[in-house]
Amino acid sequence: MKRYTKPIHLQELTPHRRADSALPLINVVFLLLLFLLVSGTLRPPLPEDFSWAETTRNEGAGNIRGGLVLTRGGEVWFEGRLLDDDELTTVLEQAARSSDLLTLQVDKRTRMEAVAAVAAEARSSGFGRLTLVTIEVDGS
């Protein structure tokens, strides 16, 4: 009986290259950076020495988006920048076209005359309601 043999060629095993382990870490850091950038732009910054006015009862709701900020010295800020009188009038007139409610974030050291002046300006621009945004403190 005759035997036939055929050579078998086996491939050489090459060492399997490991996936780069830094890639998932880079992805996580990038997503975290993206989140921080987006979350930092959602709310405009308040003036440097702003201190929220305080209240002891929570009887209302206000949305601070698109609202004004009234500082201790009576300056009015909108979206992170200081407004002069002409800019304030322009901003109020534009905002009054879309809503009759104005939200005002008030510093606790603001004089009542400044609040009354902004309220009068808002009323003359067409606002019917004014919401003062404060923080709630424990009244006990």
Solvent accessible surface area in square Angstrom, and as a share of the most:
residue,aa,sasa,rsa
1,M,232,1.03
2,K,154,0.65
3,R,210,0.77
4,Y,183,0.70
5,T,127,0.74
6,K,174,0.74
7,P,102,0.64
8,I,147,0.75
9,H,163,0.73
10,L,152,0.76
11,Q,167,0.74
12,E,156,0.70
13,L,174,0.87
14,T,113,0.66
15,P,128,0.80
16,H,180,0.80
17,R,217,0.79
18,R,195,0.71
19,A,90,0.70
20,D,105,0.54
21,S,83,0.54
22,A,44,0.34
23,L,104,0.52
24,P,81,0.51
25,L,116,0.58
26,I,106,0.54
27,N,76,0.39
28,V,93,0.53
29,V,86,0.49
30,F,120,0.50
31,L,111,0.55
32,L,98,0.49
33,L,97,0.48
34,L,85,0.42
35,F,129,0.54
36,L,101,0.50
37,L,107,0.53
38,V,80,0.46
39,S,45,0.29
40,G,55,0.53
41,T,112,0.65
42,L,104,0.52
43,R,122,0.45
44,P,54,0.34
45,P,96,0.60
46,L,47,0.23
47,P,13,0.08
48,E,178,0.80
49,D,86,0.44
50,F,28,0.12
51,S,32,0.21
52,W,61,0.22
53,A,15,0.12
54,E,87,0.39
55,T,46,0.27
56,T,83,0.48
57,R,164,0.60
58,N,113,0.58
59,E,129,0.58
60,G,63,0.60
61,A,96,0.74
62,G,42,0.41
63,N,96,0.49
64,I,56,0.29
65,R,168,0.61
66,G,51,0.49
67,G,7,0.07
68,L,1,0.01
69,V,11,0.06
70,L,0,0.00
71,T,7,0.04
72,R,129,0.47
73,G,62,0.59
74,G,27,0.26
75,E,80,0.36
76,V,10,0.06
77,W,61,0.21
78,F,33,0.14
79,E,110,0.49
80,G,28,0.27
81,R,117,0.43
82,L,92,0.46
83,L,12,0.06
84,D,83,0.43
85,D,116,0.60
86,D,112,0.58
87,E,67,0.30
88,L,17,0.08
89,T,46,0.27
90,T,68,0.40
91,V,17,0.10
92,L,1,0.00
93,E,78,0.35
94,Q,102,0.45
95,A,35,0.27
96,A,24,0.18
97,R,191,0.70
98,S,101,0.65
99,S,51,0.33
100,D,69,0.36
101,L,59,0.29
102,L,6,0.03
103,T,11,0.06
104,L,0,0.00
105,Q,9,0.04
106,V,12,0.07
107,D,1,0.01
108,K,104,0.44
109,R,88,0.32
110,T,20,0.12
111,R,166,0.61
112,M,135,0.60
113,E,109,0.49
114,A,21,0.16
115,V,10,0.06
116,A,54,0.42
117,A,61,0.47
118,V,8,0.05
119,A,22,0.17
120,A,52,0.40
121,E,53,0.24
122,A,3,0.02
123,R,171,0.62
124,S,92,0.60
125,S,21,0.14
126,G,49,0.47
127,F,12,0.05
128,G,63,0.60
129,R,140,0.51
130,L,63,0.31
131,T,33,0.19
132,L,79,0.40
133,V,23,0.13
134,T,49,0.28
135,I,76,0.39
136,E,101,0.45
137,V,49,0.28
138,D,123,0.64
139,G,58,0.56
140,S,132,0.85
